[in-house]
Amino acid sequence: MKHVKNTSKRTRLVAGGAVAAALVAGTVGAVSAQASPAAPAAAGGAAAAPKAEAKSEGLVSSAHLGTDAAVKAAQGALKAAEKANQHVSVAVVDRNGNTLVTLRGDGAGPQSYEAAEKKAFTAVSWNAPTSELTKRLESAPTLKDIPGTLFLAGGAPVDAKGAPVAGIGVAGAPSGDLDEKFAQAGAATLAE
């Protein structure tokens, strides 16, 4: 006659839980090992794949306006507007059109924030003041359909060594001519 030991329900749950935990730990460990970066090859093992290194003649470098300079330019534009008792927003974007800084002056309208960014983007994209670009719409009216652009006066490009490095946009004054005057004042602070 065989002797069968009856195990309690509690013992079976604990044992089953331990087995399940061991299976989960093993699975997690295997997945983690696969997800970790390749370790250096052990002695006698396969060598790690070499990294590709681009040749320098295939690379292009460009200058970008730094954050400190962007803040200085934005503050210069905002101060010029405040001296003229105008309530505006100012945006500075880098060479690629990425916003570096935006300042909304006291009392500036809610629409001025986005308009300033779009004017700055437009100015750097064509490396020209947006007041000049509005004239191009006469011969190429679909230019205004390019996403992210705004063909209204108030954007000024910033150049360094003959190449565009940023754009400054101002919006909120009663006229685009004033907006552009303030944008140009911000750009001028970078030459100081």
LUMGUTOR-404221 format. One line per 4 residues: for each residue y, x, z of C-alpha. Coordinates in nm, 4 decimals, always signed. Last residue first. Example, Ala and Ser with C-alpha at 12.3 -4.5 7.8 and 13.67 -1.06 7.14 Angstrom:
<vexmars>
-0.1060,+1.3670,+0.7140 ~ -0.4500,+1.2300,+0.7800
</vexmars>
This chain:
<vexmars>
+9.5149,+2.6583,-2.9440 ~ +9.3233,+2.5837,-3.2650 ~ +9.0963,+2.3370,-3.0894 ~ +9.3959,+2.1404,-2.9624
+9.4870,+2.0720,-3.3275 ~ +9.1764,+1.8570,-3.3732 ~ +9.2944,+1.6264,-3.0945 ~ +9.6399,+1.6021,-3.2511
+9.4700,+1.5215,-3.5836 ~ +9.2877,+1.2327,-3.4186 ~ +9.6177,+1.1097,-3.2696 ~ +9.7893,+1.1119,-3.6111
+9.4828,+0.9388,-3.7545 ~ +9.5073,+0.6528,-3.5081 ~ +9.8809,+0.6252,-3.5772 ~ +9.8204,+0.5994,-3.9519
+9.5395,+0.3522,-3.8870 ~ +9.7937,+0.1125,-3.7447 ~ +9.8383,-0.0930,-3.4261 ~ +9.6495,+0.1702,-3.2230
+9.2913,+0.0911,-3.1244 ~ +9.0778,+0.3478,-3.2997 ~ +9.0516,+0.7270,-3.3001 ~ +8.7828,+0.9354,-3.4686
+8.7272,+1.3077,-3.4482 ~ +8.4771,+1.4792,-3.6776 ~ +8.2854,+1.7991,-3.6258 ~ +8.1743,+2.1340,-3.7684
+8.2893,+2.1114,-4.1308 ~ +8.2866,+2.4430,-4.3169 ~ +8.5741,+2.6705,-4.4170 ~ +8.5330,+2.9172,-4.1306
+8.5471,+2.6341,-3.8796 ~ +8.6512,+2.2860,-3.9847 ~ +8.7267,+1.9694,-3.7862 ~ +8.7425,+1.6428,-3.9799
+8.9907,+1.3659,-3.8963 ~ +8.9279,+0.9928,-3.8620 ~ +9.1928,+0.7272,-3.8040 ~ +9.2510,+0.5611,-4.1404
+8.9891,+0.3024,-4.2293 ~ +8.6725,+0.3587,-4.4306 ~ +8.4155,+0.3019,-4.1591 ~ +8.0741,+0.4622,-4.1952
+7.7548,+0.4102,-3.9954 ~ +7.5475,+0.2803,-4.2842 ~ +7.6792,+0.3471,-4.6374 ~ +7.8124,+0.0172,-4.7743
+8.1751,+0.1364,-4.7710 ~ +8.0901,+0.3820,-5.0479 ~ +8.0087,+0.0804,-5.2668 ~ +8.3715,+0.0511,-5.3767
+8.3637,+0.3766,-5.5767 ~ +8.6831,+0.3992,-5.7870 ~ +8.9110,+0.2045,-5.5532 ~ +8.7027,+0.3058,-5.2527
+8.8153,+0.6651,-5.3029 ~ +9.1591,+0.5728,-5.1636 ~ +8.9996,+0.4845,-4.8291 ~ +8.8642,+0.8396,-4.8185
+9.2114,+0.9893,-4.7988 ~ +9.2933,+0.7853,-4.4856 ~ +8.9500,+0.8858,-4.3501 ~ +9.0563,+1.2489,-4.3315
+8.8111,+1.4633,-4.5264 ~ +8.4914,+1.6541,-4.4605 ~ +8.2891,+1.3781,-4.6314 ~ +8.0351,+1.3258,-4.3520
+8.2694,+1.4699,-4.0892 ~ +8.5384,+1.2085,-4.1514 ~ +8.2912,+0.9188,-4.1815 ~ +8.1188,+1.0059,-3.8531
+8.4555,+1.0298,-3.6730 ~ +8.5640,+0.6939,-3.8177 ~ +8.2327,+0.5378,-3.7139 ~ +8.2635,+0.6671,-3.3572
+8.6240,+0.5423,-3.3275 ~ +8.5239,+0.1980,-3.4605 ~ +8.2494,+0.1703,-3.2004 ~ +8.4886,+0.2255,-2.9097
+8.7860,+0.0412,-3.0608 ~ +8.6142,-0.2978,-3.0738 ~ +8.6391,-0.3416,-2.6959 ~ +9.0165,-0.2971,-2.6997
+9.1752,-0.0003,-2.5262 ~ +9.3528,-0.0868,-2.1994 ~ +9.2822,+0.2446,-2.0298 ~ +9.1466,+0.4886,-2.2847
+8.7861,+0.4795,-2.3949 ~ +8.6563,+0.8317,-2.4277 ~ +8.3569,+0.9176,-2.6451 ~ +8.1827,+1.2527,-2.6448
+7.9225,+1.4415,-2.8484 ~ +7.8209,+1.1653,-3.0879 ~ +7.5760,+1.2891,-3.3498 ~ +7.7238,+1.2987,-3.7005
+7.5314,+1.6069,-3.8096 ~ +7.8351,+1.8348,-3.7851 ~ +7.9083,+1.7071,-3.4335 ~ +8.0804,+1.3820,-3.3386
+8.3977,+1.3282,-3.1359 ~ +8.5056,+0.9792,-3.0364 ~ +8.8405,+0.8508,-2.9113 ~ +8.9300,+0.5033,-2.7872
+9.2861,+0.3800,-2.7947 ~ +9.5665,+0.2261,-2.5891 ~ +9.9013,+0.3419,-2.7270 ~ +10.2081,+0.4367,-2.5205
+10.3029,+0.7161,-2.7642 ~ +10.2423,+0.9729,-2.4894 ~ +9.9120,+0.7919,-2.4188 ~ +9.8054,+0.8361,-2.7807
+9.8738,+1.2105,-2.7725 ~ +9.6875,+1.2358,-2.4405 ~ +9.3833,+1.0565,-2.5919 ~ +9.3755,+1.2929,-2.8901
+9.3951,+1.6000,-2.6656 ~ +9.1284,+1.4577,-2.4326 ~ +8.8941,+1.4087,-2.7262 ~ +8.9598,+1.7626,-2.8531
+8.9001,+1.9194,-2.5100 ~ +8.5818,+1.7145,-2.4617 ~ +8.4523,+1.8284,-2.8004 ~ +8.5391,+2.1914,-2.7201
+8.3402,+2.1744,-2.3965 ~ +8.0482,+2.0052,-2.5732 ~ +8.0165,+2.2687,-2.8423 ~ +8.1174,+2.2197,-3.2058
+7.8399,+2.3160,-3.4417 ~ +7.8073,+2.6124,-3.6773 ~ +7.5324,+2.6214,-3.9356 ~ +7.2254,+2.8297,-3.9948
+6.9908,+2.8100,-4.2900 ~ +6.6400,+2.9530,-4.2836 ~ +6.4191,+3.0469,-4.5774 ~ +6.5548,+3.4036,-4.5969
+6.4546,+3.4461,-4.2320 ~ +6.0847,+3.4125,-4.3054 ~ +5.9176,+3.1355,-4.1102 ~ +5.6550,+3.2391,-3.8536
+5.3295,+3.0443,-3.8459 ~ +5.1454,+3.0762,-3.5153 ~ +4.8082,+3.2534,-3.5235 ~ +4.4943,+3.0457,-3.4564
+4.3248,+3.1526,-3.1330 ~ +4.0401,+3.4060,-3.1711 ~ +3.6790,+3.2913,-3.1386 ~ +3.4890,+3.4288,-2.8419
+3.3667,+3.7864,-2.7735 ~ +3.6034,+3.8271,-2.4841 ~ +3.7541,+3.4889,-2.4093 ~ +3.9967,+3.3369,-2.6548
+4.3319,+3.2409,-2.5098 ~ +4.3402,+2.8800,-2.3941 ~ +4.4172,+2.6034,-2.6371 ~ +4.6567,+2.3514,-2.4908
+4.5068,+2.0791,-2.2723 ~ +4.4079,+1.7469,-2.4278 ~ +4.0369,+1.8295,-2.4739 ~ +4.0007,+1.9561,-2.1179
+4.1826,+1.6521,-1.9894 ~ +3.9457,+1.4205,-2.1790 ~ +3.6422,+1.6002,-2.0349 ~ +3.7850,+1.5978,-1.6834
+3.8725,+1.2302,-1.7099 ~ +3.5194,+1.1495,-1.8266 ~ +3.3584,+1.3552,-1.5501 ~ +3.5847,+1.2027,-1.2875
+3.5047,+0.8527,-1.4146 ~ +3.1276,+0.9214,-1.4064 ~ +3.1470,+1.0729,-1.0578 ~ +3.3506,+0.7770,-0.9339
+3.0932,+0.5340,-1.0757 ~ +2.8080,+0.7209,-0.9037 ~ +2.9973,+0.7226,-0.5734 ~ +3.0734,+0.3522,-0.6052
+2.7076,+0.2747,-0.6684 ~ +2.6069,+0.4698,-0.3577 ~ +2.8701,+0.2948,-0.1451 ~ +2.7765,-0.0464,-0.2852
+2.4002,+0.0177,-0.2340 ~ +2.4604,+0.1298,+0.1224 ~ +2.6624,-0.1836,+0.1975 ~ +2.3974,-0.4121,+0.0512
+2.1473,-0.2615,+0.2864 ~ +1.8559,-0.0653,+0.1648 ~ +1.5055,-0.1997,+0.1973 ~ +1.2525,+0.0783,+0.2073
+0.9455,+0.0188,+0.0057 ~ +0.6160,+0.1442,+0.1513 ~ +0.3384,+0.1256,-0.0954 ~ +0.0000,+0.0000,+0.0000
</vexmars>
